[in-house]
């Protein structure tokens, strides 16, 4: 049996994150950064991630997948927040990240996280669920295709950040 299939799907539990999940979650954020060939968040950003998740006014939500056979180790997560669609006049469930450790892929865990997100979106009255996929991430593209998720190629992402954002804001 391959390493990918050694994990009992029944031992993988999906639930909303709790403050004691912070360390495991941040390790997975670092793992995602490595996978995407990006620098991981620095210490200040990690502090903000946890504060924005569990502070007085949470800015996003987090579902975690834990392995009950490994001291409830966090092995996957889905970070999400709400945007708004003026045309639907409903909130949009925005999936920021869906990540599963490589050794837990092909166990159905990614599918279960996706279904949990969709159920949350429906329960929260969202009119749609949006997310981005890197064009080189063939595994993710195939995963979403298998779930019948259409790629909306007519929409092009435009992004301001850092100095560009400050420049447009007139705060150079």
Residue pairs with C-beta under 8 A, 6 or more apart in sequence:
3 103
4 102
4 103
4 104
4 105
4 106
4 107
5 106
5 107
6 103
7 67
7 69
7 103
7 104
7 107
8 69
9 107
9 108
9 109
11 67
11 68
11 69
12 65
12 66
12 67
12 68
12 75
12 76
12 104
12 107
12 109
12 112
13 65
13 66
13 68
14 63
14 64
14 65
14 112
14 113
14 116
15 63
15 64
15 66
16 61
16 62
16 63
16 64
17 25
17 53
17 61
17 62
17 63
17 64
17 77
19 50
19 54
21 62
21 64
21 66
21 74
22 50
22 53
22 54
24 64
24 66
24 73
24 74
25 49
25 50
25 62
25 64
25 74
25 77
26 41
26 46
26 49
26 50
27 74
28 74
28 75
28 76
28 77
28 99
28 101
29 40
29 41
29 46
29 49
29 97
30 40
30 41
31 99
31 101
32 97
32 99
33 39
33 40
33 41
34 40
35 99
36 134
36 137
41 49
52 58
52 59
52 60
53 59
53 60
53 61
53 62
59 81
60 79
60 80
60 81
60 96
61 79
61 80
61 81
61 120
62 77
62 78
62 79
62 80
63 77
63 78
63 80
63 113
63 116
63 117
63 120
64 74
64 76
64 77
65 74
65 75
65 76
65 77
65 100
65 104
65 109
65 112
65 113
66 72
66 73
66 74
66 75
67 73
67 75
67 104
75 100
75 101
75 104
75 109
76 98
76 99
76 100
76 101
76 104
76 109
76 110
76 113
77 97
77 98
77 99
77 113
78 95
78 97
78 98
78 99
78 113
78 114
78 116
78 117
79 95
79 96
79 97
80 93
80 94
80 95
80 96
80 117
80 120
81 94
81 96
82 91
82 92
82 93
82 94
82 124
82 126
83 91
83 92
83 94
83 130
84 90
84 91
84 92
85 91
85 92
85 127
85 128
88 127
88 128
89 127
90 125
90 126
90 127
90 128
91 124
91 125
91 126
91 127
92 126
92 127
92 128
92 129
92 130
93 117
93 120
93 121
93 124
93 126
93 128
93 129
93 130
94 129
94 130
94 131
95 117
95 129
95 130
95 131
96 131
98 110
98 113
98 114
98 117
98 131
100 109
100 110
100 113
105 139
110 143
111 147
114 147
117 129
118 129
121 128
121 129
132 157
133 140
133 141
133 144
133 151
134 140
135 141
141 151
144 151
160 168
163 172
166 172
